[in-house]
Amino acid sequence: MSAEVENMFSLKQVPWHGQGVILENAPTPEEAIKAAGLDWEVKLVPLGGELDGEPLKDVRRWATVRATDRRVLGTVGPTYHVLQNKDAFKFFQPVLDAGEAYLETAGSLRKGQRIWILARVKQDPVEIVPGDAVLSYILLSNGHDGFMSIRAGFSSIRVVCANTLAAAHEGAASKLLRVRHTENAAKTLEEIREIMDIGRREFVASTEKMRALARKGVNTTDLKEYVRKVFQPKVTLTTEDEQKTSCDRLMGKIIPLFEKGRGNDMPGVKGTMWAAYNAVNEYIGWERGRADIRLDSLWFGDGANVNKRAFDLALKVAAA
């Protein structure tokens, strides 16, 4: 198991890098929190000192501390309210009770600093081309480190390669309702449930965009230009030779993924903009950088931004 993933469970098949405890049946929230290793609470401990043997008053910073092992997860301000893991799981209870979804995976990253819960929506898979299906999920993530807000929204995963797609994070349902850690956070989470129907419609709409990518053929020249725009460097390299070397190295990794990456050699996918986007997606999710930070980056960090930019640029190319 990578250093980034502390604990996790997954239902029947592990979607990321062969990691996690595998469960044979969909768990209840109570079973899931234990299987994911998330059955612990976070305590707020004031960060104060002493002056002349007396404790300081009006402390303005607190440490978030995991109660089970006293690990400090982060530091927070005076308005911060902890969303306990058990309460995060309660968010899913109404959709589970209604039979609209079931828990598929959950776990913690960065030694408990971040947690996620992923539930699969009971909705038929949508095929982009015959044999290439995409599924709809609800993803809730939460940071105990003081840096990440509570987020909940819809996501999509391509079955053939378990790639998390950027497409479903565009519309009304996926303006993710970034909930602040305040005393009203629980009430706001209840309101998220009301967007289930909108999320279903967005999922279908996003798959139509994916089909548009599958209808657009691209050649190697098109692919190189697309990749160059997706990975435009944040800092300009000092020489043309350095730029060429960096670009050649990147192309050397992505072109093989475009041609023979997971699912990209399927009829209807091969040689299309859909294959180009998924080559970039596979690169950032499975190849780019250190294995111990890929999942966190793909969902919450720079990888998520690259994934979104790659999808947006692919749609522009397909529409041209």
Buried (B, 14 or more C-beta within 10 A) or exposed (E): BBEBBBBBBBBEEBBBBEBBBEBEEBBEBEBBBEBBBBBBEBEEEEBBEEEEEEEEEEEEEBBBBBEEEEBBBBBBEEEBEBBBBBEBBBBBEEBBEEEBBBBBBBBBBBBBBBBBBBBBBEBEEBBBBEEBBBBBBBBBBBBBBBEBBBBBBBBBBBBBBBBBBBBBBBBEBBEBBEBEBBEEBBEBBEEBBEBBEBBBEBBEEBBEBBBBBBEBEBEEEBBBEBBEEBBEEEEEEEEEEEEEEEBEEBBEBBBBBBBEBBBBEBEBBBBBBBBBBBBBBBBBBBBBEEBBBBBBBBBBBBBBEBBBBBBBBBBEBBEE
